[in-house]
Amino acid sequence: MKVAKRNADLIGQTDMLRLNGLSELTGCEILVKLESQNPGGSIKDRAALQIIKDALASGELQPGMTIVEGTAGNTGIGLALVASSFGLKMLAVMPNDQSKEKERMITLHGAQLKTVDPVPFKNDNHFYHTARRLAESREDYWWANQFENTSNARAHYLMTGPEIWQQTHGQVDIFVSVAGTGGTIAGNSMYLKEQNPDLQVWLADPDGSGIYSYLKQGEYISQGSSFTEGIGIMRLVENFKQARIDAAVNLPDQDLVSLSRYIRDTEGLVLGSSSCLNVAGALQAAALHGPGKTIVTFACDLGERSASKLYNDDYLQQRGLALQPEPIHELLARYRDQGDKVWYRQA
């Protein structure tokens, strides 16, 4: 226990939780690192802190300047929190179809919020391009650029990966993560594979993302869409280039509905949508490679940030999703039978 001098000093050193139900079903140790314990409520606090610290150290970011960033929510919250801790200002640009819970948290942390219509990346009005233009419009604005700024991955190489290694006493066989910018999976995979080259790194990808397709066939192709936010991408960025990935699987939103209810009811843990996808990826890895493996993944953020989508029956029905969860034994049996859907890196 410690007494911090500022809020940002509390970022990191999050606990792990064993998912007892899934661990006992699969014969594996399935562990989630509780990133909701960060002061901004998500794993993105780590990248936000490293991005700002590195920019201040290099002189790119000066006292009195405003940090500008395009975000699906959690990075914006993290940057707003860290900016406030360092006496800086923050302007977040966010698509207006993300959860209202995230919008509110950005402004509650004192940042200015600009929302834009969701459009494809090639459109100049995309939130990424809008943030870049705003940052370029004034000398006292600085663009965080989380997708291409590799301080993002560096945060996990320096902090998160070493924490995982220490907490598991080096006994981790499989690491599972979703990817948006790719910073989380890149930094952790680099560090963990330096400690154990035989450790497997799995990527879990939602519908609507092209990462699974890119790894499998070298081209970003997506099918369908997902209610997950801030994960999945249709282009190759600098952070993701550093990732060392051994396996990848595409999993549908319906599985996240089922797992979210199972984890809530058996563990008392309310997971957000990206966290549920992480757990689904961990379950897929356990189904094919268990028993006897230690598998680590993340509870990326607070489950309450998914209240308006993942835990909203009307919203789920509008998307054509079943409200009744698939029984966990049936879900596990299906995962054991779908090994052909997993991409593996060729040796």
C-alpha positions as CSV (number, residue, x, y, z in Angstrom):
1,M,0.0,0.0,0.0
2,K,1.3,3.5,-0.8
3,V,0.3,7.1,-0.5
4,A,0.6,8.7,-4.0
5,K,1.4,12.4,-4.6
6,R,-0.9,12.5,-7.7
7,N,-3.6,10.5,-9.3
8,A,-1.4,9.3,-12.2
9,D,1.0,7.8,-9.8
10,L,-1.6,5.1,-9.0
11,I,-1.6,3.7,-12.5
12,G,-0.3,0.1,-12.7
13,Q,0.3,-2.6,-10.2
14,T,-3.1,-4.1,-10.7
15,D,-4.2,-7.3,-9.2
16,M,-5.0,-10.6,-10.9
17,L,-8.1,-12.7,-10.4
18,R,-8.5,-16.4,-11.1
19,L,-11.7,-17.2,-12.9
20,N,-12.6,-20.3,-10.9
21,G,-15.5,-21.5,-13.0
22,L,-13.7,-21.5,-16.3
23,S,-10.5,-22.7,-14.7
24,E,-12.2,-25.8,-13.2
25,L,-14.1,-26.5,-16.4
26,T,-11.0,-26.4,-18.6
27,G,-8.3,-27.7,-16.2
28,C,-6.3,-24.5,-16.9
29,E,-5.5,-21.6,-14.7
30,I,-7.3,-18.7,-16.4
31,L,-6.3,-15.4,-14.8
32,V,-7.5,-11.9,-15.6
33,K,-5.5,-8.8,-14.7
34,L,-7.9,-6.2,-13.3
35,E,-7.1,-3.1,-15.2
36,S,-10.3,-1.5,-14.0
37,Q,-8.3,-0.8,-10.8
38,N,-6.4,2.0,-12.6
39,P,-7.6,5.4,-11.5
40,G,-9.2,6.1,-14.9
41,G,-10.8,2.7,-14.9
42,S,-9.1,1.0,-17.8
43,I,-5.8,-0.4,-19.2
44,K,-5.5,2.7,-21.4
45,D,-4.3,4.7,-18.4
46,R,-1.0,3.0,-18.8
47,A,-0.5,4.1,-22.4
48,A,-1.8,7.6,-21.6
49,L,0.8,8.0,-18.8
50,Q,3.7,6.7,-20.9
51,I,2.8,8.9,-23.9
52,I,2.6,12.0,-21.8
53,K,5.8,11.3,-19.8
54,D,7.8,10.6,-22.9
55,A,6.5,13.7,-24.7
56,L,7.3,15.9,-21.7
57,A,10.8,14.3,-21.4
58,S,11.5,14.9,-25.1
59,G,10.2,18.5,-25.0
60,E,7.5,17.9,-27.6
61,L,4.9,18.6,-25.0
62,Q,5.4,21.7,-22.9
63,P,3.6,23.0,-19.8
64,G,0.5,24.9,-20.7
65,M,-0.1,23.0,-23.9
66,T,-3.3,21.1,-24.8
67,I,-3.1,17.4,-25.6
68,V,-5.4,16.4,-28.6
69,E,-6.4,12.9,-29.3
70,G,-8.9,10.9,-31.3
71,T,-10.4,8.1,-29.1
72,A,-13.1,5.6,-28.8
73,G,-13.3,6.5,-25.1
74,N,-10.9,4.8,-22.7
75,T,-7.7,6.4,-24.0
76,G,-9.4,9.8,-23.9
77,I,-10.4,9.2,-20.3
78,G,-6.8,8.1,-19.4
79,L,-5.3,11.1,-21.2
80,A,-7.7,13.5,-19.5
81,L,-6.8,12.0,-16.1
82,V,-3.1,12.1,-16.6
83,A,-3.2,15.6,-18.3
84,S,-5.0,16.9,-15.2
85,S,-2.4,15.3,-12.9
86,F,0.4,17.0,-14.8
87,G,-1.4,20.4,-15.0
88,L,-2.1,20.1,-18.8
89,K,-5.3,20.5,-20.8
90,M,-7.0,17.9,-23.0
91,L,-9.2,17.9,-26.1
92,A,-10.7,14.5,-27.1
93,V,-12.3,13.8,-30.4
94,M,-14.7,10.9,-30.3
95,P,-17.2,9.3,-32.7
96,N,-20.7,9.9,-31.4
97,D,-21.8,6.2,-31.5
98,Q,-19.6,5.2,-28.5
99,S,-21.1,4.7,-25.1
100,K,-22.4,7.8,-23.3
101,E,-20.7,6.5,-20.2
102,K,-17.3,7.1,-21.7
103,E,-18.3,10.6,-23.0
104,R,-19.3,11.6,-19.5
105,M,-16.1,10.4,-18.0
106,I,-13.9,12.4,-20.4
107,T,-15.7,15.6,-19.5
108,L,-15.8,14.7,-15.7
109,H,-12.0,14.6,-15.8
110,G,-12.0,18.2,-17.1
111,A,-11.3,17.6,-20.8
112,Q,-13.0,19.2,-23.7
113,L,-14.9,16.8,-25.9
114,K,-15.7,17.1,-29.6
115,T,-17.9,14.4,-31.1
116,V,-18.1,13.6,-34.8
117,D,-20.2,11.3,-36.9
118,P,-18.7,7.8,-37.3
119,V,-17.3,7.4,-40.9
120,P,-14.8,5.1,-42.6
121,F,-11.1,5.8,-42.0
122,K,-10.6,7.0,-45.6
123,N,-13.1,9.8,-45.0
124,D,-11.4,13.1,-43.9
125,N,-14.0,13.6,-41.2
126,H,-13.0,10.4,-39.4
127,F,-12.2,11.1,-35.7
128,Y,-8.5,10.3,-36.2
129,H,-8.1,12.8,-39.1
130,T,-10.2,15.4,-37.2
131,A,-7.9,15.1,-34.2
132,R,-4.8,15.4,-36.3
133,R,-6.1,18.6,-38.1
134,L,-7.1,20.2,-34.8
135,A,-3.6,19.5,-33.4
136,E,-1.9,21.0,-36.4
137,S,-4.1,24.1,-36.3
138,R,-2.4,25.6,-33.2
139,E,1.1,25.7,-31.9
140,D,0.0,25.1,-28.3
141,Y,-1.8,21.9,-29.3
142,W,0.0,18.5,-29.2
143,W,-1.3,15.3,-30.9
144,A,-0.9,12.2,-28.8
145,N,-1.4,9.9,-31.8
146,Q,-1.9,6.7,-29.9
147,F,-2.0,4.5,-33.0
148,E,1.4,5.5,-34.3
149,N,3.1,6.7,-31.1
150,T,5.1,3.7,-29.9
151,S,5.2,5.1,-26.3
152,N,1.9,3.2,-26.2
153,A,3.5,-0.2,-26.6
154,R,6.5,0.9,-24.5
155,A,4.1,1.4,-21.5
156,H,3.3,-2.3,-21.6
157,Y,6.9,-3.4,-22.2
158,L,8.0,-1.4,-19.2
159,M,5.1,-1.9,-16.8
160,T,2.4,-4.5,-17.7
161,G,4.5,-7.3,-19.0
162,P,6.9,-7.3,-16.0
163,E,3.9,-7.2,-13.6
164,I,2.4,-10.3,-15.3
165,W,5.7,-12.2,-15.1
166,Q,6.1,-11.3,-11.5
167,Q,2.5,-12.2,-10.5
168,T,2.7,-15.6,-12.2
169,H,6.2,-16.3,-11.0
170,G,7.2,-16.7,-14.6
171,Q,4.7,-19.6,-15.0
172,V,2.5,-18.3,-17.8
173,D,2.0,-20.4,-20.9
174,I,-0.5,-18.3,-23.0
175,F,-1.1,-14.6,-23.1
176,V,-4.4,-13.4,-24.7
177,S,-5.3,-9.9,-25.8
178,V,-7.6,-8.0,-28.1
179,A,-6.0,-5.2,-30.2
180,G,-7.0,-1.7,-31.3
181,T,-3.9,0.4,-31.6
182,G,-2.0,-2.8,-30.9
183,G,0.0,-1.2,-28.1
184,T,-1.1,-3.6,-25.4
185,I,-0.5,-6.8,-27.3
186,A,2.8,-5.5,-28.7
187,G,4.4,-4.3,-25.5
188,N,3.4,-7.3,-23.5
189,S,4.3,-9.9,-26.2
190,M,7.7,-8.4,-26.6
191,Y,8.5,-8.5,-22.9
192,L,6.9,-11.9,-22.2
193,K,8.6,-13.6,-25.1
194,E,12.0,-12.2,-24.1
195,Q,11.4,-14.0,-20.8
196,N,10.1,-17.2,-22.4
197,P,10.3,-17.6,-26.2
198,D,7.9,-20.6,-26.0
199,L,5.1,-18.6,-24.5
200,Q,2.1,-18.3,-26.9
201,V,0.5,-15.0,-27.7
202,W,-3.1,-15.1,-28.8
203,L,-5.1,-12.3,-30.4
204,A,-8.9,-12.3,-30.1
205,D,-10.6,-10.3,-32.8
206,P,-14.2,-9.2,-33.1
207,D,-16.5,-9.2,-36.1
208,G,-16.0,-6.0,-38.1
209,S,-12.2,-6.0,-37.6
210,G,-9.7,-7.0,-40.2
211,I,-6.8,-8.1,-38.0
212,Y,-7.6,-11.8,-38.1
213,S,-7.8,-11.7,-41.8
214,Y,-4.5,-9.7,-42.1
215,L,-2.7,-12.3,-40.0
216,K,-4.3,-15.2,-41.9
217,Q,-3.9,-14.0,-45.5
218,G,-2.0,-10.7,-45.4
219,E,-5.0,-8.5,-46.2
220,Y,-7.4,-6.5,-44.1
221,I,-10.9,-7.9,-44.8
222,S,-13.8,-7.6,-42.3
223,Q,-17.2,-9.2,-42.0
224,G,-20.1,-8.1,-40.0
225,S,-19.9,-5.6,-37.1
226,S,-19.5,-5.7,-33.3
227,F,-20.7,-3.8,-30.3
228,T,-17.2,-3.8,-28.9
229,E,-15.6,-0.4,-28.7
230,G,-12.0,0.7,-29.3
231,I,-10.8,-2.7,-30.6
232,G,-10.3,-4.0,-34.1
233,I,-8.8,-2.1,-36.9
234,M,-8.6,-2.1,-40.7
235,R,-5.0,-0.8,-41.2
236,L,-1.5,-1.6,-40.1
237,V,-0.1,0.8,-37.5
238,E,3.3,1.2,-35.9
239,N,2.3,-0.2,-32.5
240,F,0.8,-3.3,-34.0
241,K,3.9,-3.9,-36.1
242,Q,5.8,-4.7,-32.9
243,A,3.4,-7.4,-31.8
244,R,4.7,-11.0,-31.7
245,I,1.6,-13.1,-32.3
246,D,1.4,-16.9,-32.5
247,A,-2.3,-17.4,-32.9
248,A,-5.5,-15.5,-33.6
249,V,-9.2,-16.2,-33.5
250,N,-12.3,-14.3,-34.6
251,L,-15.2,-14.6,-32.1
252,P,-18.8,-13.2,-32.4
253,D,-20.7,-10.8,-30.1
254,Q,-23.2,-13.6,-29.2
255,D,-20.4,-15.4,-27.3
256,L,-19.6,-12.2,-25.4
257,V,-23.3,-12.0,-24.2
258,S,-23.1,-15.6,-23.0
259,L,-19.7,-15.2,-21.2
260,S,-20.6,-11.9,-19.6
261,R,-23.6,-13.4,-17.9
262,Y,-21.6,-16.6,-16.9
263,I,-18.8,-14.6,-15.4
264,R,-21.1,-12.2,-13.6
265,D,-23.1,-15.0,-12.1
266,T,-20.2,-17.3,-11.1
267,E,-17.5,-14.8,-10.2
268,G,-19.4,-11.7,-9.2
269,L,-17.4,-9.8,-11.9
270,V,-19.1,-7.5,-14.4
271,L,-17.0,-7.4,-17.5
272,G,-17.0,-4.9,-20.4
273,S,-17.3,-6.0,-24.0
274,S,-13.6,-6.0,-24.8
275,S,-12.9,-7.8,-21.5
276,C,-15.4,-10.5,-22.5
277,L,-13.7,-10.9,-25.8
278,N,-10.4,-11.4,-24.0
279,V,-12.0,-14.1,-21.8
280,A,-13.5,-15.7,-24.8
281,G,-10.1,-15.9,-26.4
282,A,-8.7,-17.3,-23.2
283,L,-11.4,-20.0,-23.2
284,Q,-10.7,-20.8,-26.8
285,A,-7.0,-21.3,-26.0
286,A,-7.8,-23.4,-23.0
287,A,-10.3,-25.5,-25.0
288,L,-7.6,-26.4,-27.5
289,H,-4.5,-26.5,-25.4
290,G,-5.6,-27.4,-22.0
291,P,-5.5,-28.9,-19.4
292,G,-2.6,-27.7,-17.4
293,K,-1.9,-24.3,-19.0
294,T,-1.7,-21.0,-17.2
295,I,-3.5,-18.4,-19.4
296,V,-3.4,-14.6,-18.7
297,T,-5.6,-12.0,-20.1
298,F,-7.1,-8.6,-19.1
299,A,-10.3,-7.2,-17.7
300,C,-9.7,-4.1,-19.7
301,D,-12.1,-1.6,-18.1
302,L,-15.1,-1.2,-15.9
303,G,-18.1,-3.3,-16.9
304,E,-20.4,-0.3,-16.3
305,R,-19.0,1.3,-19.4
306,S,-20.8,-1.4,-21.4
307,A,-24.1,-0.9,-19.6
308,S,-25.8,0.7,-22.5
309,K,-24.8,-2.0,-25.0
310,L,-23.7,-5.4,-23.6
311,Y,-26.1,-5.2,-20.7
312,N,-29.0,-3.5,-22.5
313,D,-31.6,-6.1,-23.6
314,D,-33.3,-3.7,-26.0
315,Y,-30.0,-2.8,-27.7
316,L,-29.0,-6.5,-28.0
317,Q,-32.4,-7.4,-29.5
318,Q,-32.1,-4.6,-32.0
319,R,-28.8,-6.1,-33.1
320,G,-30.5,-9.5,-33.5
321,L,-28.7,-11.1,-30.6
322,A,-30.2,-13.7,-28.3
323,L,-30.7,-12.7,-24.7
324,Q,-30.6,-16.3,-23.4
325,P,-27.0,-17.2,-22.7
326,E,-25.6,-20.4,-24.4
327,P,-24.9,-22.9,-21.6
328,I,-21.2,-22.8,-20.7
329,H,-20.7,-26.5,-21.3
330,E,-22.2,-26.2,-24.8
331,L,-20.0,-23.1,-25.5
332,L,-16.9,-24.9,-24.4
333,A,-17.8,-28.0,-26.5
334,R,-18.2,-25.8,-29.5
335,Y,-14.8,-24.1,-28.9
336,R,-13.2,-27.5,-28.7
337,D,-14.7,-28.3,-32.1
338,Q,-13.6,-25.2,-33.9
339,G,-9.9,-25.5,-33.9
340,D,-9.9,-25.0,-37.6
341,K,-11.0,-21.4,-37.1
342,V,-7.8,-20.5,-35.2
343,W,-4.9,-19.1,-37.2
344,Y,-1.4,-20.2,-36.2
345,R,1.8,-18.6,-37.2
346,Q,3.9,-20.9,-39.3
347,A,7.2,-21.8,-37.7
